[in-house]
């Protein structure tokens, strides 16, 4: 970003604003600042608010035309006395004045509806800065709201603030045009106002105060407090009684409430979404779950048109799309299937379950929340969710993450992940199940891919619980995200993995996919993050023994600097045989037939 900055503005063809445009051109020329000042048409049916919103698209166009340069916006009735080096060469993603030109000691964003004063601000050439303006422009193009540029800029700010660095220009740097001519020390920006703001107040879309949209809901607050209390209580209970305590909590639905097991729970990442938008997200997920395509499409359009989506809203929308996909694909009545949908947009391993069961059965798949009470017959498949099996469950390939768990002995157990889950079931008074195999091994029958020439590189895929591990990669390594819920995204990830010489992962089902396709794979966990993945670690050996792999136990603990690790001794080159896949597919077909019979009855 060493190139000289460029200043942009526009004006309508009326005498008042055209004169301001001519004056601003002369002023910027005198300062030696390159500029783009455009005269824009004002349609017969357009008012001041309609013209103002054109600023968003215009600023985005200037940024697109100048990809390596800082771009400043300046309202045409404002002026620059100078452009100090601290502003001209700003190093953040954004620079500008706080709303009302306030001091940081007094403005209080929690008491304001907008953060920035949009009459003058700069956008850097960074990816984060350009995403900010691109998001604002995309919303402005699609929105039917009556709104000015302020609204769209604020939406883009709220959606991107967590990734943006910014510099705030001191309030002493601005002077009103009314007193211009005797600028105080440090002032370089001359503020002018056409007076239209007051006229249009209440007639254009407004934001609520940031504190109102960002406050934690009473339910979320209670959930967090309850979860903490539950953990404290569990620590005081003798180890032998903890299984019973968990079972009681699960059966009463307490676990679902404390963990936010419902689809509509608000996460911290949604803190700047208004209650109304949170309600739309929750309703979208419910419509997807019920397969209501028309209502889903209408609410999806409303969500996208009203605001710039936050990352969390993007993720929730992707998850909703995936839920609807499974609910509306196939023939016949939907099969209820329990799988863990969070974290959005979906954890690769968990979302293999509806993809595989839907493929084998040919039926639509309806999401059944694992932690919710399940009165009707349903399937429980892939995942370490044996703890949430109920009497109405038909279980196929499910596992546990710890042997210290009480399982529902009276459920229908067709198969389990491996002999260690079978041992936990026997300890709970359940049947002696000898049919094993994680359903994830069938992924190569669902997504047909063949390994060809590879790229000479190593793919790194961390478990989502390891997202904060400060990994350093070798030059021949690429990191891929495990967050893939929609079948199309899962297919993309699998196709990527097929092109690598080797995969290093801390996610068990990424390893299982590698074993299905025959991709050399090293299973690891990271120093300092060994306890981040829930459970005692039995699930890895349980899976391996269930499909006939011996010598694979818990992940190998490695440092976070992967460039220093010799991966060869850790890499297992396995391709599971068709006989293993046949056994697992047969178990799924038997489980599906059982549930179908119970649903008809």
C-alpha positions as CSV (number, residue, x, y, z in Angstrom):
1,X,0.0,0.0,0.0
2,X,2.8,2.4,-0.8
3,X,1.0,4.1,-3.7
4,X,-0.5,7.6,-3.2
5,X,-4.0,7.7,-1.8
6,X,-7.0,8.8,-3.9
7,X,-10.0,10.9,-2.7
8,X,-13.5,10.4,-4.1
9,X,-16.8,12.1,-3.8
10,X,-19.9,12.9,-6.0
11,X,-22.5,15.5,-6.4
12,X,-25.9,16.0,-8.1
13,X,-26.2,18.4,-11.0
14,X,-28.1,21.2,-9.1
15,X,-26.3,24.5,-8.7
16,X,-25.7,24.1,-4.9
17,X,-23.9,20.7,-5.0
18,X,-22.2,21.4,-8.4
19,X,-20.6,24.5,-6.9
20,X,-19.4,22.4,-4.0
21,X,-18.0,19.9,-6.4
22,X,-16.0,22.5,-8.3
23,X,-14.7,24.0,-5.1
24,X,-13.6,20.6,-3.8
25,X,-11.8,19.8,-7.0
26,X,-9.8,23.0,-6.7
27,X,-9.1,22.3,-3.0
28,X,-7.8,18.8,-3.6
29,X,-5.7,20.0,-6.7
30,X,-4.1,22.6,-4.4
31,X,-3.2,19.8,-2.0
32,X,-1.8,17.6,-4.7
33,X,-4.3,14.9,-4.0
34,X,-5.5,12.7,-6.8
35,X,-9.3,12.6,-6.8
36,X,-12.4,11.1,-8.5
37,X,-15.4,13.5,-8.2
38,X,-18.3,12.5,-10.2
39,X,-21.6,14.2,-11.1
40,X,-24.5,11.7,-10.6
41,X,-28.0,12.0,-11.9
42,X,-30.9,12.4,-9.6
43,X,-34.0,10.7,-11.0
44,X,-37.3,12.4,-10.9
45,X,-38.6,10.0,-8.3
46,X,-35.5,10.1,-6.2
47,X,-35.0,12.1,-3.0
48,X,-31.9,13.0,-0.9
49,X,-31.9,9.6,0.8
50,X,-31.9,7.8,-2.5
51,X,-28.9,9.9,-3.7
52,X,-27.0,9.3,-0.5
53,X,-27.1,5.5,-0.8
54,X,-25.4,5.8,-4.1
55,X,-22.3,6.6,-2.2
56,X,-21.9,3.0,-1.2
57,X,-21.7,1.6,-4.7
58,X,-19.6,4.5,-5.9
59,X,-17.0,4.1,-3.2
60,X,-16.9,0.4,-3.9
61,X,-16.3,1.1,-7.6
62,X,-13.4,3.4,-6.8
63,X,-11.9,0.8,-4.5
64,X,-12.2,-1.9,-7.1
65,X,-10.5,0.4,-9.7
66,X,-7.6,1.1,-7.4
67,X,-6.8,-2.2,-5.7
68,X,-3.5,-1.2,-4.2
69,X,-4.4,2.2,-2.9
70,X,-5.9,3.8,0.2
71,X,-9.3,5.3,-0.8
72,X,-10.8,8.3,1.1
73,X,-14.4,9.3,0.9
74,X,-15.2,13.0,1.4
75,X,-18.7,14.4,1.4
76,X,-18.8,17.0,-1.4
77,X,-19.8,19.9,1.0
78,X,-16.9,19.2,3.3
79,X,-13.2,20.2,2.7
80,X,-9.6,19.4,3.6
81,X,-7.2,22.0,4.9
82,X,-4.5,19.4,4.7
83,X,-4.1,15.6,4.9
84,X,-1.7,14.8,7.8
85,X,0.8,12.0,7.3
86,X,-0.8,10.0,10.1
87,X,-4.1,10.0,8.1
88,X,-2.6,9.9,4.6
89,X,-0.5,6.8,5.5
90,X,-2.8,5.2,8.0
91,X,-1.9,1.6,8.7
92,X,-5.3,0.2,9.8
93,X,-8.1,-1.3,7.7
94,X,-10.2,1.8,8.3
95,X,-9.7,5.4,9.5
96,X,-12.3,8.0,10.3
97,X,-14.1,10.0,12.9
98,X,-16.4,8.6,15.5
99,X,-20.1,9.4,15.2
100,X,-20.7,13.0,16.1
101,X,-17.0,13.7,16.0
102,X,-17.0,12.6,19.7
103,X,-14.0,12.0,21.9
104,X,-13.3,8.3,22.8
105,X,-13.9,9.3,26.4
106,X,-17.4,10.4,25.8
107,X,-19.0,8.8,22.7
108,X,-20.0,5.5,24.3
109,X,-20.8,3.2,21.3
110,X,-23.2,1.4,23.6
111,X,-25.4,4.5,23.6
112,X,-25.1,5.2,19.9
113,X,-26.9,3.8,16.8
114,X,-23.8,4.1,14.5
115,X,-20.1,4.0,15.1
116,X,-18.6,6.0,12.2
117,X,-19.2,9.6,11.0
118,X,-19.4,8.8,7.2
119,X,-18.6,12.2,5.8
120,X,-14.9,11.4,5.8
121,X,-13.2,8.1,6.1
122,X,-10.5,6.0,4.5
123,X,-10.4,2.4,3.4
124,X,-7.1,0.6,3.1
125,X,-6.2,-1.9,0.4
126,X,-6.2,-4.7,2.9
127,X,-8.5,-7.7,2.4
128,X,-10.4,-6.8,5.5
129,X,-10.9,-3.2,4.4
130,X,-12.1,-4.2,1.0
131,X,-14.4,-6.8,2.4
132,X,-16.0,-4.1,4.5
133,X,-16.9,-1.9,1.5
134,X,-17.8,-5.0,-0.7
135,X,-20.3,-6.1,2.0
136,X,-21.8,-2.7,2.2
137,X,-22.2,-2.4,-1.6
138,X,-23.7,-5.9,-1.9
139,X,-26.3,-5.1,0.7
140,X,-27.1,-1.8,-0.9
141,X,-27.7,-3.5,-4.3
142,X,-30.1,-6.1,-2.9
143,X,-31.9,-4.1,-0.2
144,X,-35.3,-2.6,-0.7
145,X,-35.1,-0.7,2.5
146,X,-35.5,3.1,2.5
147,X,-32.1,3.9,3.9
148,X,-29.1,6.2,3.4
149,X,-25.4,5.3,3.1
150,X,-25.0,5.4,6.9
151,X,-27.2,2.4,7.3
152,X,-25.3,0.2,4.9
153,X,-21.9,1.3,6.2
154,X,-23.0,0.5,9.8
155,X,-24.2,-2.9,8.7
156,X,-20.9,-3.7,7.1
157,X,-19.1,-2.4,10.2
158,X,-21.1,-4.6,12.6
159,X,-20.6,-7.7,10.4
160,X,-16.9,-7.1,10.0
161,X,-15.8,-5.2,13.2
162,X,-14.3,-8.3,14.8
163,X,-11.8,-8.7,11.9
164,X,-11.1,-5.0,11.2
165,X,-8.3,-2.8,12.7
166,X,-9.2,0.9,12.8
167,X,-7.8,4.3,13.6
168,X,-10.0,7.0,15.1
169,X,-9.2,10.6,14.1
170,X,-9.1,12.9,17.2
171,X,-12.1,15.2,17.5
172,X,-9.8,18.2,17.6
173,X,-9.1,17.6,13.9
174,X,-12.5,18.8,12.7
175,X,-13.8,22.3,12.4
176,X,-17.2,23.5,11.2
177,X,-17.4,25.4,7.9
178,X,-19.1,28.2,9.8
179,X,-15.8,29.0,11.6
180,X,-13.4,28.0,8.9
181,X,-10.7,30.5,8.3
182,X,-9.4,30.3,11.9
183,X,-8.7,26.6,12.2
184,X,-7.4,25.5,15.6
185,X,-4.1,23.6,15.8
186,X,-4.5,20.1,14.6
187,X,-7.7,20.7,12.6
188,X,-7.5,19.6,8.9
189,X,-11.1,18.6,8.1
190,X,-13.8,21.1,7.5
191,X,-17.3,19.8,8.1
192,X,-20.3,21.0,6.1
193,X,-23.9,19.9,6.3
194,X,-26.7,20.4,3.8
195,X,-29.3,20.2,6.6
196,X,-31.2,17.2,5.0
197,X,-30.4,14.8,7.9
198,X,-33.0,16.3,10.2
199,X,-35.7,16.4,7.5
200,X,-35.3,12.7,6.8
201,X,-34.9,11.5,10.4
202,X,-37.6,8.9,11.0
203,X,-38.2,8.4,7.3
204,X,-35.2,6.1,6.6
205,X,-34.1,2.9,8.2
206,X,-32.3,3.3,11.6
207,X,-30.2,1.1,13.8
208,X,-30.9,0.4,17.4
209,X,-28.2,1.2,19.9
210,X,-25.3,-1.2,19.8
211,X,-25.8,-2.1,23.5
212,X,-29.4,-3.1,22.7
213,X,-28.5,-5.4,19.8
214,X,-25.4,-6.7,21.5
215,X,-26.9,-7.5,24.9
216,X,-26.9,-11.1,25.9
217,X,-30.4,-12.6,26.1
218,X,-31.8,-13.7,29.5
219,X,-31.9,-17.3,28.2
220,X,-28.3,-17.2,27.1
221,X,-27.2,-15.7,30.4
222,X,-29.2,-18.3,32.3
223,X,-27.8,-21.1,30.1
224,X,-24.2,-20.0,30.7
225,X,-24.8,-19.7,34.5
226,X,-26.6,-23.0,34.6
227,X,-23.8,-24.8,32.7
228,X,-21.2,-23.5,35.1
229,X,-23.3,-24.5,38.1
230,X,-23.8,-28.0,36.6
231,X,-20.1,-28.4,36.1
232,X,-19.4,-27.4,39.7
233,X,-22.0,-29.8,40.9
234,X,-20.6,-32.7,38.9
235,X,-17.2,-32.1,40.4
236,X,-18.6,-32.6,43.9
237,X,-20.3,-35.9,43.0
238,X,-18.3,-39.2,43.6
239,X,-17.0,-40.6,40.3
240,X,-19.2,-43.7,40.6
241,X,-22.4,-41.6,40.8
242,X,-21.5,-39.2,37.9
243,X,-22.9,-41.6,35.2
244,X,-26.3,-41.7,37.0
245,X,-26.3,-37.9,37.4
246,X,-25.6,-37.4,33.7
247,X,-28.3,-39.9,32.7
248,X,-30.9,-38.1,34.9
249,X,-30.0,-34.7,33.4
250,X,-30.2,-36.1,29.8
251,X,-33.5,-37.9,30.4
252,X,-35.1,-34.7,31.9
253,X,-33.9,-32.5,29.0
254,X,-31.7,-30.5,31.3
255,X,-28.6,-31.2,29.2
256,X,-30.4,-29.8,26.1
257,X,-31.2,-26.5,27.9
258,X,-27.8,-26.1,29.4
259,X,-25.8,-26.8,26.2
260,X,-28.1,-24.8,23.9
261,X,-29.0,-28.0,22.2
262,X,-31.8,-26.3,20.2
263,X,-31.0,-24.9,16.8
264,X,-32.0,-21.4,17.7
265,X,-29.6,-20.6,20.5
266,X,-27.7,-17.4,20.2
267,X,-24.0,-17.6,20.2
268,X,-21.5,-14.9,21.1
269,X,-20.7,-14.4,17.5
270,X,-24.3,-13.2,17.0
271,X,-24.1,-10.5,19.6
272,X,-24.6,-7.6,17.1
273,X,-27.6,-9.2,15.5
274,X,-30.9,-7.6,16.6
275,X,-33.6,-9.7,18.4
276,X,-35.6,-9.5,15.2
277,X,-32.8,-10.9,13.1
278,X,-32.1,-13.6,15.7
279,X,-35.8,-14.6,15.4
280,X,-35.4,-14.9,11.6
281,X,-32.4,-17.1,12.0
282,X,-34.2,-19.3,14.5
283,X,-37.3,-19.5,12.2
284,X,-35.1,-20.3,9.2
285,X,-33.6,-23.3,11.0
286,X,-37.1,-24.4,12.1
287,X,-38.4,-24.1,8.5
288,X,-35.5,-26.1,7.2
289,X,-36.1,-28.8,9.8
290,X,-39.8,-29.1,8.8
291,X,-39.0,-29.0,5.1
292,X,-41.1,-25.9,4.4
293,X,-39.3,-24.8,1.2
294,X,-41.5,-21.8,0.4
295,X,-41.4,-20.2,3.9
296,X,-37.7,-20.9,4.1
297,X,-37.0,-19.1,0.8
298,X,-39.1,-16.1,1.9
299,X,-37.3,-15.8,5.3
300,X,-33.9,-16.4,3.8
301,X,-34.5,-13.5,1.3
302,X,-35.7,-11.3,4.2
303,X,-32.5,-12.1,6.2
304,X,-30.2,-11.4,3.4
305,X,-31.9,-8.2,2.2
306,X,-32.1,-6.6,5.6
307,X,-28.5,-6.5,6.6
308,X,-24.9,-7.6,6.0
309,X,-24.7,-11.1,7.4
310,X,-22.2,-11.7,10.2
311,X,-19.9,-14.7,10.0
312,X,-22.2,-16.5,12.5
313,X,-25.3,-15.7,10.4
314,X,-23.5,-16.9,7.3
315,X,-22.7,-20.1,9.2
316,X,-26.3,-20.6,10.5
317,X,-27.7,-20.0,7.0
318,X,-25.3,-22.6,5.5
319,X,-26.4,-25.1,8.2
320,X,-30.1,-24.3,7.5
321,X,-29.5,-24.9,3.7
322,X,-27.9,-28.2,4.6
323,X,-30.7,-29.3,6.9
324,X,-33.3,-28.4,4.2
325,X,-31.2,-30.3,1.6
326,X,-31.4,-33.5,3.6
327,X,-35.0,-33.0,4.5
328,X,-36.2,-32.6,0.9
329,X,-34.0,-35.1,-0.9
330,X,-35.0,-38.8,-1.5
331,X,-38.3,-40.6,-1.8
332,X,-40.9,-41.3,0.9
333,X,-41.5,-40.0,4.4
334,X,-38.4,-38.6,6.2
335,X,-36.4,-40.7,8.5
336,X,-35.6,-39.0,11.9
337,X,-31.9,-39.2,12.5
338,X,-30.0,-37.8,15.5
339,X,-26.7,-36.0,14.7
340,X,-24.9,-33.1,16.2
341,X,-25.5,-30.0,14.0
342,X,-23.2,-27.5,15.8
343,X,-20.9,-25.8,15.4
344,X,-22.4,-24.1,12.4
345,X,-22.0,-24.4,9.4
346,X,-21.3,-28.0,10.4
347,X,-18.5,-30.2,11.6
348,X,-17.5,-32.6,8.8
349,X,-17.7,-35.7,10.8
350,X,-21.1,-35.1,12.3
351,X,-22.6,-34.2,9.0
352,X,-21.4,-37.3,7.3
353,X,-24.3,-39.1,9.2
354,X,-27.3,-37.6,7.3
355,X,-25.3,-37.7,4.0
356,X,-24.5,-41.5,4.4
357,X,-27.9,-42.6,5.8
358,X,-29.7,-40.6,3.2
359,X,-27.6,-42.3,0.5
360,X,-28.1,-45.8,1.8
361,X,-31.8,-45.5,2.5
362,X,-32.8,-43.2,-0.4
363,X,-35.1,-41.4,2.0
364,X,-35.3,-37.8,3.1
365,X,-33.5,-37.2,6.5
366,X,-35.1,-35.1,9.3
367,X,-32.8,-33.7,12.0
368,X,-33.5,-35.1,15.5
369,X,-31.7,-33.1,18.1
370,X,-29.5,-35.5,20.1
371,X,-30.0,-33.8,23.5
372,X,-33.8,-33.3,23.0
373,X,-36.4,-35.8,24.3
374,X,-37.3,-38.2,21.5
375,X,-40.7,-39.8,21.9
376,X,-40.9,-41.2,18.3
377,X,-38.8,-43.9,16.7
378,X,-35.6,-42.5,15.2
379,X,-32.1,-43.5,14.2
380,X,-28.9,-42.7,16.0
381,X,-25.9,-43.1,13.7
382,X,-22.4,-41.6,13.3
383,X,-20.9,-39.8,16.2
384,X,-19.9,-40.1,19.9
385,X,-23.5,-39.6,20.9
386,X,-24.3,-42.9,22.6
387,X,-24.9,-41.0,25.8
388,X,-28.0,-39.5,24.2
389,X,-29.6,-42.8,23.0
390,X,-33.1,-43.3,24.4
391,X,-35.5,-46.2,24.5
392,X,-37.0,-45.1,21.2
393,X,-33.7,-45.1,19.5
394,X,-32.4,-47.5,16.9
395,X,-28.6,-47.4,17.0
396,X,-26.3,-48.1,14.2
397,X,-22.5,-47.4,14.4
398,X,-22.8,-45.0,17.3
399,X,-19.9,-44.6,19.8
400,X,-19.1,-43.1,23.1
401,X,-16.3,-40.7,24.0
402,X,-15.8,-42.2,27.5
403,X,-16.4,-45.5,29.1
404,X,-17.7,-43.8,32.2
405,X,-21.2,-43.4,30.7
406,X,-24.5,-45.0,31.3
407,X,-26.2,-46.1,28.1
408,X,-29.9,-46.8,27.4
409,X,-30.0,-50.6,27.7
410,X,-33.5,-51.0,26.3
411,X,-32.9,-49.2,23.0
412,X,-32.5,-51.2,19.8
413,X,-28.8,-51.7,19.2
414,X,-28.2,-52.9,15.7
415,X,-24.4,-52.1,15.7
416,X,-21.9,-49.9,17.5
417,X,-18.7,-48.2,16.5
418,X,-16.5,-50.8,18.1
419,X,-15.9,-53.2,21.0
420,X,-15.2,-50.5,23.6
421,X,-18.7,-49.0,23.1
422,X,-20.0,-52.6,23.3
423,X,-18.2,-52.9,26.6
424,X,-19.9,-49.7,27.9
425,X,-23.3,-51.0,26.8
426,X,-22.8,-54.3,28.6
427,X,-21.7,-52.4,31.7
428,X,-25.0,-50.5,31.5
429,X,-27.0,-53.8,31.5
430,X,-27.6,-53.7,27.7
431,X,-27.2,-56.5,25.1
432,X,-24.0,-58.0,23.9
433,X,-23.5,-56.3,20.5
434,X,-20.9,-57.8,18.2
435,X,-21.6,-55.9,15.1
436,X,-19.2,-53.1,14.6
437,X,-18.2,-50.2,12.3
438,X,-18.4,-46.4,12.1
439,X,-20.8,-45.3,9.3
440,X,-18.2,-42.8,8.2
441,X,-16.2,-45.5,6.4
442,X,-18.9,-45.6,3.7
443,X,-18.0,-42.1,2.5
444,X,-16.3,-43.4,-0.6
445,X,-19.5,-45.1,-1.7
446,X,-21.4,-41.9,-1.3
447,X,-18.8,-39.6,-3.0
448,X,-17.0,-41.6,-5.6
449,X,-13.4,-40.3,-6.0
450,X,-10.2,-41.9,-7.1
451,X,-6.7,-40.8,-6.2
452,X,-4.6,-39.8,-9.2
453,X,-1.4,-37.8,-9.2
454,X,-1.0,-35.9,-6.0
455,X,0.5,-32.4,-5.4
456,X,3.5,-33.3,-3.3
457,X,2.1,-31.5,-0.3
458,X,0.5,-32.2,3.1
459,X,-3.0,-31.1,4.2
460,X,-3.5,-30.2,7.8
461,X,-7.1,-30.4,9.1
462,X,-7.6,-29.6,12.8
463,X,-10.5,-30.5,15.0
464,X,-12.8,-27.5,15.5
465,X,-11.9,-27.6,19.2
466,X,-8.3,-26.9,18.2
467,X,-9.1,-23.7,16.3
468,X,-7.1,-21.6,18.8
469,X,-4.0,-23.7,18.7
470,X,-1.2,-21.4,17.2
471,X,-0.1,-23.8,14.5
472,X,3.0,-23.1,12.4
473,X,3.1,-25.0,9.1
474,X,6.0,-26.2,7.0
475,X,6.4,-24.7,3.5
476,X,4.9,-27.8,1.9
477,X,1.7,-27.7,4.1
478,X,-1.7,-26.3,3.5
479,X,-4.5,-26.0,6.1
480,X,-8.1,-26.9,5.3
481,X,-11.1,-26.3,7.4
482,X,-13.0,-29.1,9.0
483,X,-16.2,-27.0,9.0
484,X,-18.2,-28.5,6.2
485,X,-21.9,-29.4,6.6
486,X,-23.7,-29.2,3.3
487,X,-23.0,-32.2,1.1
488,X,-21.6,-30.0,-1.6
489,X,-19.0,-28.6,0.8
490,X,-18.2,-32.0,2.1
491,X,-17.6,-33.2,-1.5
492,X,-15.3,-30.2,-2.1
493,X,-13.3,-31.0,1.0
494,X,-13.0,-34.7,0.1
495,X,-11.8,-33.8,-3.4
496,X,-9.2,-31.5,-1.9
497,X,-7.9,-34.2,0.4
498,X,-7.6,-36.6,-2.5
499,X,-5.0,-34.4,-4.1
500,X,-2.5,-34.4,-1.2
501,X,0.3,-36.8,-0.5
502,X,-0.7,-37.0,3.1
503,X,-3.2,-35.6,5.7
504,X,-2.3,-34.6,9.2
505,X,-5.5,-34.2,11.3
506,X,-6.8,-34.1,14.9
507,X,-10.3,-34.8,13.7
508,X,-11.2,-38.4,13.9
509,X,-13.7,-38.5,11.0
510,X,-11.2,-36.8,8.7
511,X,-8.9,-39.7,9.5
512,X,-11.7,-42.2,8.9
513,X,-12.4,-40.6,5.5
514,X,-8.7,-41.0,4.7
515,X,-8.9,-44.7,5.6
516,X,-11.9,-45.1,3.4
517,X,-10.2,-43.6,0.3
518,X,-6.7,-44.8,1.1
519,X,-5.1,-41.4,1.8
520,X,-2.0,-41.7,4.1
521,X,-2.9,-40.0,7.3
522,X,-1.3,-39.0,10.6
523,X,-3.6,-38.6,13.7
524,X,-2.3,-36.0,16.1
525,X,-3.3,-33.7,18.9
526,X,-1.4,-30.5,20.0
527,X,0.6,-29.8,23.1
528,X,-1.5,-27.7,25.5
529,X,-4.7,-28.6,23.8
530,X,-4.9,-32.3,24.6
531,X,-8.1,-31.9,26.6
532,X,-9.9,-29.7,24.1
533,X,-11.7,-32.6,22.4
534,X,-14.4,-34.0,24.6
535,X,-13.9,-37.5,26.1
536,X,-11.2,-39.8,27.4
537,X,-9.8,-40.7,23.9
538,X,-11.3,-44.2,23.7
539,X,-13.1,-43.4,20.5
540,X,-10.1,-43.7,18.3
541,X,-9.1,-47.2,19.4
542,X,-12.8,-48.1,19.5
543,X,-13.2,-47.2,15.8
544,X,-9.9,-48.8,14.8
545,X,-10.8,-52.2,16.5
546,X,-14.3,-52.0,15.0
547,X,-12.9,-52.1,11.4
548,X,-9.9,-54.3,12.1
549,X,-7.1,-51.8,12.4
550,X,-4.7,-52.7,15.2
551,X,-2.1,-50.5,16.8
552,X,-4.1,-47.3,16.5
553,X,-4.9,-45.8,19.8
554,X,-5.0,-42.2,20.9
555,X,-3.7,-39.3,18.8
556,X,0.0,-38.6,19.0
557,X,0.8,-35.4,21.0
558,X,2.9,-33.0,18.9
559,X,4.1,-29.5,19.2
560,X,2.2,-26.7,17.4
561,X,5.2,-26.1,15.1
562,X,4.5,-28.8,12.5
563,X,7.6,-27.8,10.5
564,X,9.6,-29.5,13.3
565,X,7.7,-32.8,13.3
566,X,8.8,-36.0,11.5
567,X,5.5,-37.2,10.2
568,X,6.6,-40.4,8.6
569,X,6.5,-42.6,11.8
570,X,3.0,-41.2,12.6
571,X,1.5,-41.8,9.2
572,X,-0.8,-44.8,8.6
573,X,-1.4,-45.9,5.0
574,X,-4.8,-47.7,5.1
575,X,-7.5,-48.4,2.6
576,X,-10.5,-50.3,4.1
577,X,-11.7,-53.3,2.3
578,X,-15.0,-53.7,0.6
579,X,-16.0,-56.4,3.2
580,X,-15.8,-53.8,6.0
581,X,-17.9,-51.4,4.0
582,X,-20.4,-54.2,3.2
583,X,-20.9,-55.0,6.9
584,X,-21.5,-51.3,7.8
585,X,-23.9,-50.7,4.9
586,X,-25.8,-53.9,5.9
587,X,-26.2,-52.7,9.4
588,X,-27.5,-49.3,8.2
589,X,-30.1,-51.0,6.0
590,X,-31.2,-53.2,8.9
591,X,-31.5,-50.2,11.2
592,X,-33.4,-48.2,8.6
593,X,-35.9,-51.1,8.1
594,X,-36.4,-51.3,11.8
595,X,-37.2,-47.6,12.2
596,X,-39.4,-47.6,9.1
597,X,-41.5,-50.4,10.6
598,X,-41.9,-48.5,13.8
599,X,-42.9,-45.3,12.2
600,X,-45.6,-47.0,10.1
601,X,-46.9,-48.8,13.2
